[in-house]
Amino acid sequence: MPDVDDTETQILSGDMLEAKLWENEDPHVFTTNPDDPDEGRTFVWVSTGWFERIEAEDGDGGVEFSPLSMDEHALREWLSEQNLEITEIDDDYAEDVREELLADEPLYMEAPELSNQEVDTRP
C-alpha cells in the first residue's frame, strides 16, 4: 500500500475541519458599523462562503461563525431589507476576527462517516 500523506489521513479521519481548510486564506471582514465594529454585525467571506460572527450570549467572550447560505448579492439584499449595509474593514478589529475565524471550531459536526467523535443518541 502506498504511503498516505499525513494531512490526507487527518482529513479523512475527521481531525482537520474548516479551520485547516482556511489555513492559507485571507478572510475578508465586513461590518454594518465601520465606525464601531463591536456595535455592528460582522460578516466574513472566505472561499467556502459567507459567515456571520456571533458573540456568545453569556458574555464569556466566546464567538462562533455561523455559515450563511447566500452569495454576496443575496446577503446585501437581505441586509438592505433590514436597512443595513456592509463595509469591508481592514483594521485591528478585522485582524482579531480573522484570528478568531482561523482558530474557530466548526459549529456543526461533520458527516458521521467522516467523524471520529462519538454521537450522543440519548433523548
N, C-alpha and C positions, 0 to 999 in steps of 0.2 A: 504494500500500500504506500502511495507517495506521501511525503511529509505534507502536513496541512499547516498553512500559515497560522500562527498563534492568534492573530486578530480574527481570522475567519472562524476559528474554533470558538473564541469568546462570543462572537456574534451569534453563531449557531446555538450555543448553549444558553443564550439569553443574558450573558453577563455584560454585554455592551448594548446600550439602548440609544435613544435620540441624542443624549449628551455627546457621545462619541461620534455620532453622525455629524454633529455640528462643530466638531473639534477644529476644523480648519476654516470655519465660516467667520464672516464679519457681520454679525447681526445688525440690521438697521432698526433703530429705535425711533418710535413716533409717539407723540403725546397730544392730548387735547388741550393742554395748558403749557405752552412753551415757556412762559414767564415763571411758572412754579409747577414743574412736572409732578412733584409729590402730591399736588392737589388735583391733578387731572387723571385721566385714564391713560394707561400706557400700553402700546401695541408694539410687537416685534415681528419683523419679517426675516425669515431665513429661507433657504432654497426649498425647504419642505412645506412652507406656507406661513400663514399669519397666526400669531398667538397673542392673547391678551394677558398682561401681567396682573395677577390678582393677589392682593395682600391678605394675609390671614386675618380673620375677623377677631380672633382672641388677642390681637395686639402683641403677639410674641415676636414680630418682625419677620416671620416666615412668608415666603411668596410662592406662588405656583404660576405656571404658564399654561393657560387653557387654549387648546387649539381651536381655531375658527375655520369653519368650512366655507370660506368665501375668498374670492380673489380681491385685489386692491380696489377695483371699481365697485364691487358689491359692498365691500367694507365702507368705502367712502359714502356710498348711497345710504347705507344703514345708519351711519353716524349722522349724515345730513338730516335724516328723518328725526333725529333727536336734537337737531340744532347744534351739532358738534362737528368739528373738522380736525384732522390730524396734521401735525407738522413734524418733519424729521428733525431730530436733535442729535448733536454730537458733542456732549459736554461730560462733566463728571458724573452726572446722574445717568446719562446714557451708558457710560462705561460701567457703572455699577450694575445696571440692568443686564448688560452683555455678560458680565461675570456671573450674575445670578442665573441667567439662562444656560450658560455653558456648564454650570455646576448642578443644574436642576435635575431632580429625579422625575421621570415621566409621571403624569397624573394617572395614567391607566396602565394596568398590567398588559404586557404583550400577549399575543395569542398563546393559549395554553400549550400548544405544540412546540413553542419556542421558549417557554418559560422554565426556569429552574426553581421558581417559587411554589410553595405549597398553596393550594387554593382551599380556603375555608368554606366548606359546603354546609356548615351548620345553619339552621334557620335563624 
